[in-house]
Amino acid sequence: MIDRETLIENLTRSLRASDSARAAWLGGSDATGRTDRWSDIDIAVVVEDDAVEETFVRVEHSLAELSPISIRMRIPQPTWHGFDQSFYQLRDAEPTLMIDLSVIKRSNPEKFLEPERHGNAITLFDRDDIVKPAPLDRRALAARMRARLEELRTRFPLFQNLVTKAVHRDSMVEAVATFHGVTFRPLVDILRIRYVPERFDFGSRYLQSDLSAELYLRLERMV
């Protein structure tokens, strides 16, 4: 089976060979120091604005040299983050060793390089001094948190009855699914706003390390 290091080396070599690719780095578990045997590969590459499609072609050709691509999923535009993004699973790699590729236009000011939110990017190559910590816009972050709090002040009490009525109707699948959407996720958001405001919108991602062991255990008992 293809291992993680081989895949990263393959992708780095392929991207570095293109003059249109200006910088590439690892995010996700690599950037946050959480890499384990189950980790996928989160790789971001900044390219010239007219080189997005050729970059995907290059990457897919490079991956195919290692193994047939068994699953590919391109996220339709517009994406919520403004990047072009595709996921790959290879026949000859573990299913958990998924590749999450973000192709970022050079003109896009957003790169997801704020350490408080995304960790410390692991540079693969950098031709233009792009891969460096970006300042966190705390004013914009605070505005988004306030908006989420205002939404929850209405949304949370309004929709708890949906869980209650599903329980009374003995519709337990509906009750559990609704509970996670209208009760549990808002609670997670509130705890994040209180204790980890920089990542208030990360949901359950990194939750075990972001919250205290006591708080996490209490949440665990609810699911």
KOLVOVO-139237 format. One record per residue (C-alpha): residue number from 1; residue in one letter; x, y, z. Coordinates in steps of 0.05 Angstrom, whole numbers, plus 32768, in hexadecimal, padded with zeros to 4 digits. Last residue first. Example, Ala and Ser with C-alpha at 12.3 -4.5 7.8 and 13.67 -1.06 7.14 Angstrom:
residues 2
i->2 | aa->S | east->8111 | north->7FEB | up->808F;
i->1 | aa->A | east->80F6 | north->7FA6 | up->809C;
***
This chain:
residues 223
i->223 | aa->V | east->7E1E | north->80E8 | up->81B8;
i->222 | aa->M | east->7E11 | north->810A | up->81FA;
i->221 | aa->R | east->7E45 | north->80E5 | up->8223;
i->220 | aa->E | east->7E7B | north->80FF | up->81F3;
i->219 | aa->L | east->7E66 | north->8146 | up->8202;
i->218 | aa->R | east->7E72 | north->813C | up->824C;
i->217 | aa->L | east->7EB4 | north->811A | up->823D;
i->216 | aa->Y | east->7ECA | north->8155 | up->8212;
i->215 | aa->L | east->7EBA | north->8186 | up->8249;
i->214 | aa->E | east->7EE3 | north->815F | up->827C;
i->213 | aa->A | east->7F1E | north->8153 | up->824D;
i->212 | aa->S | east->7F21 | north->819E | up->823F;
i->211 | aa->L | east->7F0E | north->81B4 | up->81FA;
i->210 | aa->D | east->7F39 | north->81BF | up->81BB;
i->209 | aa->S | east->7F5B | north->817C | up->81BD;
i->208 | aa->Q | east->7F1C | north->8151 | up->81B9;
i->207 | aa->L | east->7EF9 | north->8185 | up->818E;
i->206 | aa->Y | east->7F2D | north->8183 | up->8156;
i->205 | aa->R | east->7EF3 | north->8181 | up->8124;
i->204 | aa->S | east->7EB0 | north->817B | up->8147;
i->203 | aa->G | east->7E97 | north->81BE | up->812E;
i->202 | aa->F | east->7ECF | north->81EA | up->8112;
i->201 | aa->D | east->7EA7 | north->822B | up->8115;
i->200 | aa->F | east->7EC0 | north->8244 | up->8158;
i->199 | aa->R | east->7F08 | north->8238 | up->8144;
i->198 | aa->E | east->7F28 | north->8279 | up->815C;
i->197 | aa->P | east->7EF4 | north->827C | up->8193;
i->196 | aa->V | east->7F0E | north->823E | up->81B7;
i->195 | aa->Y | east->7EF1 | north->823F | up->81FE;
i->194 | aa->R | east->7EB0 | north->8267 | up->81FD;
i->193 | aa->I | east->7EA3 | north->8269 | up->81B2;
i->192 | aa->R | east->7EB7 | north->8220 | up->81AE;
i->191 | aa->L | east->7E87 | north->820E | up->81E6;
i->190 | aa->I | east->7E4F | north->8234 | up->81C2;
i->189 | aa->D | east->7E5E | north->8211 | up->8180;
i->188 | aa->V | east->7E5E | north->81CD | up->81A1;
i->187 | aa->L | east->7E1A | north->81DC | up->81C1;
i->186 | aa->P | east->7DFF | north->81F2 | up->817D;
i->185 | aa->R | east->7E17 | north->81B0 | up->815F;
i->184 | aa->F | east->7DF6 | north->8186 | up->8196;
i->183 | aa->T | east->7DB1 | north->81A5 | up->8197;
i->182 | aa->V | east->7D96 | north->81B6 | up->8152;
i->181 | aa->G | east->7DBE | north->8189 | up->8124;
i->180 | aa->H | east->7DD3 | north->8150 | up->8151;
i->179 | aa->F | east->7D8F | north->814E | up->8172;
i->178 | aa->T | east->7D6D | north->814C | up->812E;
i->177 | aa->A | east->7D94 | north->810E | up->8119;
i->176 | aa->V | east->7D85 | north->80EC | up->815C;
i->175 | aa->A | east->7D3B | north->80FD | up->815B;
i->174 | aa->E | east->7D32 | north->80EA | up->8112;
i->173 | aa->V | east->7D51 | north->80A6 | up->811E;
i->172 | aa->M | east->7D28 | north->80A0 | up->815E;
i->171 | aa->S | east->7CE4 | north->80AC | up->8140;
i->170 | aa->D | east->7CBE | north->8095 | up->817E;
i->169 | aa->R | east->7C8C | north->80CC | up->8172;
i->168 | aa->H | east->7C9C | north->80E9 | up->81B7;
i->167 | aa->V | east->7CE6 | north->80E7 | up->81A5;
i->166 | aa->A | east->7CD9 | north->810B | up->8163;
i->165 | aa->K | east->7CAF | north->813F | up->8187;
i->164 | aa->T | east->7CE6 | north->814E | up->81B9;
i->163 | aa->V | east->7D1D | north->8154 | up->8184;
i->162 | aa->L | east->7CF4 | north->8185 | up->815A;
i->161 | aa->N | east->7CE1 | north->81AA | up->819A;
i->160 | aa->Q | east->7D2A | north->81BF | up->81A1;
i->159 | aa->F | east->7D21 | north->81EA | up->8162;
i->158 | aa->L | east->7D0D | north->822E | up->817D;
i->157 | aa->P | east->7D39 | north->822E | up->81BB;
i->156 | aa->F | east->7D78 | north->8224 | up->8191;
i->155 | aa->R | east->7D67 | north->824E | up->8154;
i->154 | aa->T | east->7D59 | north->8290 | up->8177;
i->153 | aa->R | east->7D95 | north->8299 | up->81A4;
i->152 | aa->L | east->7DBB | north->826D | up->8173;
i->151 | aa->E | east->7DB7 | north->82A1 | up->813B;
i->150 | aa->E | east->7DCF | north->82D8 | up->8168;
i->149 | aa->L | east->7E09 | north->82AD | up->817F;
i->148 | aa->R | east->7E1C | north->829D | up->8137;
i->147 | aa->A | east->7E1B | north->82E7 | up->8125;
i->146 | aa->R | east->7E46 | north->82F9 | up->8161;
i->145 | aa->M | east->7E78 | north->82C3 | up->814D;
i->144 | aa->R | east->7E7B | north->82DE | up->8106;
i->143 | aa->A | east->7E88 | north->8324 | up->811F;
i->142 | aa->A | east->7EBE | north->830B | up->814F;
i->141 | aa->L | east->7EE1 | north->82E8 | up->8115;
i->140 | aa->A | east->7EDF | north->8328 | up->80EB;
i->139 | aa->R | east->7EFE | north->834F | up->8124;
i->138 | aa->R | east->7F30 | north->8318 | up->8132;
i->137 | aa->D | east->7F4D | north->8319 | up->80EC;
i->136 | aa->L | east->7F83 | north->82E5 | up->80F9;
i->135 | aa->P | east->7FC6 | north->82F9 | up->80DF;
i->134 | aa->A | east->7FE4 | north->82CA | up->80AB;
i->133 | aa->P | east->801D | north->829B | up->80BC;
i->132 | aa->K | east->804B | north->8290 | up->8081;
i->131 | aa->V | east->8046 | north->8266 | up->8042;
i->130 | aa->I | east->8045 | north->829A | up->800B;
i->129 | aa->D | east->808F | north->82AC | up->8007;
i->128 | aa->D | east->808D | north->82AA | up->7FBB;
i->127 | aa->R | east->80AC | north->8268 | up->7FA5;
i->126 | aa->D | east->8095 | north->823E | up->7FDF;
i->125 | aa->F | east->809D | north->81F3 | up->7FE3;
i->124 | aa->L | east->8082 | north->81BC | up->8010;
i->123 | aa->T | east->8074 | north->81EB | up->804A;
i->122 | aa->I | east->8053 | north->81CC | up->8088;
i->121 | aa->A | east->801C | north->81FD | up->809C;
i->120 | aa->N | east->8019 | north->8210 | up->80E6;
i->119 | aa->G | east->7FD3 | north->8206 | up->8101;
i->118 | aa->H | east->7F92 | north->8215 | up->80DE;
i->117 | aa->R | east->7F6B | north->8243 | up->810C;
i->116 | aa->E | east->7F9D | north->8264 | up->813A;
i->115 | aa->P | east->7FD4 | north->8259 | up->8106;
i->114 | aa->E | east->7FB0 | north->8285 | up->80D2;
i->113 | aa->L | east->7FC7 | north->8268 | up->808F;
i->112 | aa->F | east->7F83 | north->8258 | up->8070;
i->111 | aa->K | east->7F98 | north->8278 | up->802D;
i->110 | aa->E | east->7F66 | north->82B0 | up->8024;
i->109 | aa->P | east->7F80 | north->82EA | up->7FFA;
i->108 | aa->N | east->7F6E | north->82C5 | up->7FBA;
i->107 | aa->S | east->7F98 | north->82E2 | up->7F82;
i->106 | aa->R | east->7FC7 | north->82A6 | up->7F81;
i->105 | aa->K | east->7F8C | north->8278 | up->7F74;
i->104 | aa->I | east->7F88 | north->8240 | up->7FA7;
i->103 | aa->V | east->7F86 | north->81F6 | up->7F95;
i->102 | aa->S | east->7F70 | north->81CE | up->7FD1;
i->101 | aa->L | east->7F7E | north->8183 | up->7FD0;
i->100 | aa->D | east->7F62 | north->8154 | up->8004;
i->99 | aa->I | east->7F85 | north->8111 | up->7FF8;
i->98 | aa->M | east->7F67 | north->80D6 | up->801C;
i->97 | aa->L | east->7F94 | north->80A7 | up->8044;
i->96 | aa->T | east->7F59 | north->808C | up->806C;
i->95 | aa->P | east->7F47 | north->805F | up->8032;
i->94 | aa->E | east->7F8C | north->803E | up->8037;
i->93 | aa->A | east->7FB4 | north->8046 | up->7FF7;
i->92 | aa->D | east->7FB6 | north->801B | up->7FB8;
i->91 | aa->R | east->7F72 | north->802D | up->7F9C;
i->90 | aa->L | east->7F7C | north->8076 | up->7FA9;
i->89 | aa->Q | east->7F4A | north->80A6 | up->7FC9;
i->88 | aa->Y | east->7F48 | north->80EE | up->7FB1;
i->87 | aa->F | east->7F25 | north->812D | up->7FC8;
i->86 | aa->S | east->7F21 | north->816E | up->7F9F;
i->85 | aa->Q | east->7F20 | north->81B7 | up->7FB0;
i->84 | aa->D | east->7F21 | north->81F9 | up->7F8A;
i->83 | aa->F | east->7F26 | north->822E | up->7FBF;
i->82 | aa->G | east->7EF3 | north->8264 | up->7FCF;
i->81 | aa->H | east->7EE7 | north->824E | up->8016;
i->80 | aa->W | east->7E9D | north->823D | up->8010;
i->79 | aa->T | east->7EA7 | north->821F | up->7FCB;
i->78 | aa->P | east->7E87 | north->823F | up->7F8E;
i->77 | aa->Q | east->7E94 | north->8212 | up->7F6C;
i->76 | aa->P | east->7E88 | north->81C8 | up->7F6F;
i->75 | aa->I | east->7EB6 | north->819D | up->7F9C;
i->74 | aa->R | east->7EDB | north->816A | up->7F72;
i->73 | aa->M | east->7ED4 | north->8122 | up->7F8A;
i->72 | aa->R | east->7F03 | north->80EB | up->7F74;
i->71 | aa->I | east->7EFD | north->80A2 | up->7F87;
i->70 | aa->S | east->7F27 | north->8066 | up->7F70;
i->69 | aa->I | east->7F62 | north->808C | up->7F55;
i->68 | aa->P | east->7F90 | north->8058 | up->7F37;
i->67 | aa->S | east->7FD2 | north->8055 | up->7F5B;
i->66 | aa->L | east->8017 | north->8074 | up->7F5B;
i->65 | aa->E | east->8019 | north->8090 | up->7F14;
i->64 | aa->A | east->7FD0 | north->80A1 | up->7F1C;
i->63 | aa->L | east->7FE2 | north->80D1 | up->7F54;
i->62 | aa->S | east->800F | north->80F9 | up->7F25;
i->61 | aa->H | east->7FDB | north->80FC | up->7EEF;
i->60 | aa->E | east->7FA8 | north->8113 | up->7F22;
i->59 | aa->V | east->7FD6 | north->8149 | up->7F3C;
i->58 | aa->R | east->7FE7 | north->8163 | up->7EF6;
i->57 | aa->V | east->7F9E | north->8165 | up->7EE0;
i->56 | aa->F | east->7F8B | north->8189 | up->7F20;
i->55 | aa->T | east->7FC2 | north->81BB | up->7F14;
i->54 | aa->E | east->7FAD | north->81C5 | up->7ECC;
i->53 | aa->E | east->7F68 | north->81D8 | up->7EE4;
i->52 | aa->V | east->7F80 | north->820D | up->7F15;
i->51 | aa->A | east->7FB5 | north->822C | up->7EE9;
i->50 | aa->D | east->7F94 | north->826E | up->7ED3;
i->49 | aa->D | east->7F98 | north->828E | up->7F18;
i->48 | aa->E | east->7FE1 | north->827C | up->7F22;
i->47 | aa->V | east->7FE6 | north->8246 | up->7F56;
i->46 | aa->V | east->7FE5 | north->8240 | up->7FA2;
i->45 | aa->V | east->7FE6 | north->81F8 | up->7FBA;
i->44 | aa->A | east->7FC4 | north->81DA | up->7FF7;
i->43 | aa->I | east->7FCC | north->8193 | up->8010;
i->42 | aa->D | east->7FA3 | north->8170 | up->8045;
i->41 | aa->I | east->7FBA | north->8127 | up->8047;
i->40 | aa->D | east->7F90 | north->80F6 | up->806E;
i->39 | aa->S | east->7F9F | north->80E1 | up->80B5;
i->38 | aa->W | east->7F8E | north->809C | up->80D0;
i->37 | aa->R | east->7FD5 | north->8087 | up->80E2;
i->36 | aa->D | east->7FDF | north->80C7 | up->8109;
i->35 | aa->T | east->7FEA | north->8111 | up->80FB;
i->34 | aa->R | east->7FD2 | north->8140 | up->8132;
i->33 | aa->G | east->8008 | north->8175 | up->8130;
i->32 | aa->T | east->7FD8 | north->81AC | up->8119;
i->31 | aa->A | east->7FF9 | north->81B9 | up->80D6;
i->30 | aa->D | east->8002 | north->8170 | up->80C6;
i->29 | aa->S | east->7FBB | north->815F | up->80DD;
i->28 | aa->G | east->7F9C | north->8191 | up->80AD;
i->27 | aa->G | east->7FCD | north->81BA | up->8083;
i->26 | aa->L | east->8006 | north->81A5 | up->8056;
i->25 | aa->W | east->8026 | north->81D8 | up->8029;
i->24 | aa->A | east->802E | north->81EE | up->7FE1;
i->23 | aa->A | east->8049 | north->822D | up->7FC0;
i->22 | aa->R | east->804D | north->824E | up->7F7C;
i->21 | aa->A | east->8030 | north->8218 | up->7F4F;
i->20 | aa->S | east->802F | north->8237 | up->7F09;
i->19 | aa->D | east->8078 | north->8224 | up->7EFE;
i->18 | aa->S | east->8064 | north->81DB | up->7F03;
i->17 | aa->A | east->8099 | north->81A9 | up->7F19;
i->16 | aa->R | east->808C | north->81BB | up->7F62;
i->15 | aa->L | east->8046 | north->819F | up->7F5C;
i->14 | aa->S | east->805B | north->815B | up->7F44;
i->13 | aa->R | east->8095 | north->8154 | up->7F76;
i->12 | aa->T | east->8069 | north->816A | up->7FB0;
i->11 | aa->L | east->8031 | north->813B | up->7F9D;
i->10 | aa->N | east->805F | north->80FF | up->7F97;
i->9 | aa->E | east->8084 | north->810F | up->7FD8;
i->8 | aa->I | east->8042 | north->8116 | up->7FFD;
i->7 | aa->L | east->8029 | north->80D4 | up->7FE1;
i->6 | aa->T | east->8069 | north->80AF | up->7FF2;
i->5 | aa->E | east->8068 | north->80CB | up->8039;
i->4 | aa->R | east->8021 | north->80B4 | up->8044;
i->3 | aa->D | east->802B | north->806C | up->8031;
i->2 | aa->I | east->8017 | north->8047 | up->7FF2;
i->1 | aa->M | east->8000 | north->8000 | up->8000;
***
